[in-house]
């Protein structure tokens, strides 16, 4: 278990130095994803994949699916926030990948929440993601509001404000 190599396609470095790989599931697989390609190439695969899609999605490595329709919010926001909290924690020592269909809206929203876990202020998280990852990340007003207002508390009974 080692973090991502910085030159890996799609890798974003959080302010603390933690790295996560973000990608679009609809795009062609990255050359460094042998488990996707099945080609026997050497490369890095995630220790944890977090997949944000409307329908179940699994890969050949440990993964977690979050029911999250395109352009909308997660069906279970508490589950999504718990998964993102785990992803942030594991990214300190493991390769974590976050992906959705296009790799922009849902992935950007998740990355903004990871940035908040990493100390980026809530009101600056979306701008940070757009400057660091993709200029159109966090596509909808409700995704921006979710990224800004989501409760990061590990208390599952704490109500989320959206």
Residue pairs with C-beta under 8 A, 6 or more apart in sequence:
1 47
1 93
1 94
1 95
2 93
2 94
2 95
3 18
3 19
3 91
3 92
3 93
3 94
3 95
4 11
4 19
4 20
4 21
4 44
4 95
5 11
5 44
6 13
6 19
8 21
8 30
8 32
8 44
9 21
9 23
9 30
9 31
9 32
10 21
10 22
10 23
10 30
10 103
11 19
11 20
11 21
11 22
12 19
12 20
12 21
12 22
12 111
12 132
12 133
13 19
13 132
14 20
14 91
14 114
14 115
14 118
15 115
15 118
15 119
15 120
16 92
16 118
16 119
18 88
18 91
18 92
18 118
19 91
19 95
20 87
20 91
20 96
20 97
20 98
20 111
20 114
21 46
21 95
21 96
21 97
21 98
22 97
22 98
22 99
22 103
22 107
22 108
22 111
22 133
23 30
23 97
23 98
23 99
23 103
23 107
24 99
24 100
24 101
24 102
24 103
24 104
24 107
25 51
25 53
25 57
25 99
25 100
25 101
25 103
26 101
26 102
26 103
27 103
29 36
29 37
30 36
31 37
31 41
31 43
32 41
32 43
32 44
33 43
33 44
33 45
34 40
34 41
34 42
34 43
34 45
35 45
35 59
35 60
35 61
36 59
36 60
44 95
45 60
45 61
45 95
46 59
46 61
46 62
46 63
46 95
46 96
46 97
47 61
47 62
47 90
47 94
47 95
47 96
48 61
48 62
48 63
48 64
48 86
48 87
48 90
48 94
48 95
48 96
48 97
49 59
49 61
49 62
49 63
49 64
49 96
49 97
49 98
49 99
50 63
50 64
50 66
50 83
50 84
50 87
50 96
50 97
50 98
50 99
50 110
51 57
51 58
51 59
51 63
51 64
51 65
51 66
51 99
51 100
52 66
52 68
52 74
52 80
52 98
52 99
52 100
52 106
52 107
52 110
53 65
53 66
53 67
53 68
53 100
53 101
54 67
54 68
54 69
54 70
56 65
57 63
57 65
58 65
64 83
64 86
66 74
66 76
66 79
66 80
66 83
67 74
67 75
67 76
68 74
68 75
68 80
68 100
68 106
69 75
70 100
70 101
70 102
70 105
70 106
71 105
71 139
71 140
71 143
72 140
72 142
73 142
73 143
73 146
73 162
74 80
77 146
77 150
77 160
77 162
78 156
78 160
80 110
81 113
81 150
81 151
81 152
81 160
82 154
82 156
84 110
84 113
84 114
84 117
85 117
85 152
85 154
87 96
87 98
87 110
87 114
88 114
88 117
88 118
90 96
91 114
98 107
98 110
98 111
98 114
99 107
100 106
100 107
100 110
103 134
104 134
104 136
104 137
104 139
105 137
105 138
105 139
105 140
105 143
106 143
107 137
108 126
108 129
108 130
108 133
108 134
108 136
108 137
108 138
108 139
108 143
109 137
109 138
109 143
109 144
109 146
109 147
111 129
111 133
111 137
112 120
112 125
112 126
112 128
112 129
112 137
112 138
112 147
113 125
113 147
113 150
113 152
115 125
115 128
115 129
116 122
116 125
116 147
116 150
116 152
117 152
120 128
122 147
122 148
122 149
123 148
125 147
125 148
126 137
126 138
126 144
126 147
126 148
129 137
129 138
129 147
130 136
130 137
130 138
138 144
138 147
142 162
145 162
146 162
149 160
149 161
149 162
150 160
150 162
151 158
151 159
151 160
151 161
